[in-house]
């Protein structure tokens, strides 16, 4: 034992350097694994619970093995809520086929294109779709690439999904020529809408309803580290770096707060007062950057969740008032 310690001491600089290099390799390997788990859906696993509900031991396991991220699947349809619907297929970039559900409404005020959040699918929007239908709107619920009835098995957290938004928009304008179109998104869906609007000037909706979009991809990743009780630096930066390498885009430039400066259609931005995934100042930064007519609505103590489920009457009233007034301006 003593001879071993002497050997280490005699080579202490070399040993210290080896330890640092090993730690560097391990940290980057973990970041690479977490980035892949975050963007590539798995088969045969149950989704890891939200960080706030995990025990210390469970958090340690997630840190060492990564999150379990099953491919989102639709376990209900509009028919479950007594709504007639038709399935539509839309071709998107990269050979991706998107699946959407169209729920018609006689005398519809507009057609609402609905885009879900991260690790979700269009079935997660059925409650909101039913409420919008009740308010007088036809709806088109869309599965992003990698989710539900759409093809693929990975997500780009709103980057490539912006092209899904563009393709669905183009298809809707051709299929339902006489209907005004509203865009609705939750979380990642909102980020994808903002990116699509900034990249494609031809997308000119009558209005947008955006729930809890993150301001920067780096911010929302950092917020997840904070929720795990871990320092955001350097973990969030490493995860974003390796995610960018794997997905083939620069995650540091995926910033909805910057996309917002190009958005000039009327926007209702909704946010939860107790959202730890998108902090108040981050949501407000997006709102401040929106270039056109806009309204900002906060739902009390809601977190990063369905505002309809938490504040049904308030949600319906906010959306009904906003859309009615903005659509009336375009008649």
Secondary structure as GFF3:
##gff-version 3
##sequence-region A 1 331
A	DSSP	alpha_helix	2	10	.	.	.	ID=ss1
A	DSSP	alpha_helix	12	39	.	.	.	ID=ss2
A	DSSP	three_ten_helix	51	53	.	.	.	ID=ss3
A	DSSP	alpha_helix	56	65	.	.	.	ID=ss4
A	DSSP	three_ten_helix	78	81	.	.	.	ID=ss5
A	DSSP	beta_strand	86	91	.	.	.	ID=ss6
A	DSSP	three_ten_helix	93	95	.	.	.	ID=ss7
A	DSSP	beta_strand	97	103	.	.	.	ID=ss8
A	DSSP	beta_strand	111	115	.	.	.	ID=ss9
A	DSSP	three_ten_helix	122	125	.	.	.	ID=ss10
A	DSSP	alpha_helix	126	134	.	.	.	ID=ss11
A	DSSP	beta_strand	138	142	.	.	.	ID=ss12
A	DSSP	alpha_helix	161	175	.	.	.	ID=ss13
A	DSSP	beta_strand	181	186	.	.	.	ID=ss14
A	DSSP	alpha_helix	188	199	.	.	.	ID=ss15
A	DSSP	beta_strand	207	211	.	.	.	ID=ss16
A	DSSP	alpha_helix	217	227	.	.	.	ID=ss17
A	DSSP	alpha_helix	235	247	.	.	.	ID=ss18
A	DSSP	three_ten_helix	251	253	.	.	.	ID=ss19
A	DSSP	alpha_helix	256	259	.	.	.	ID=ss20
A	DSSP	three_ten_helix	260	262	.	.	.	ID=ss21
A	DSSP	beta_strand	267	272	.	.	.	ID=ss22
A	DSSP	alpha_helix	280	289	.	.	.	ID=ss23
A	DSSP	beta_strand	294	299	.	.	.	ID=ss24
A	DSSP	alpha_helix	307	310	.	.	.	ID=ss25
A	DSSP	alpha_helix	312	329	.	.	.	ID=ss26
###
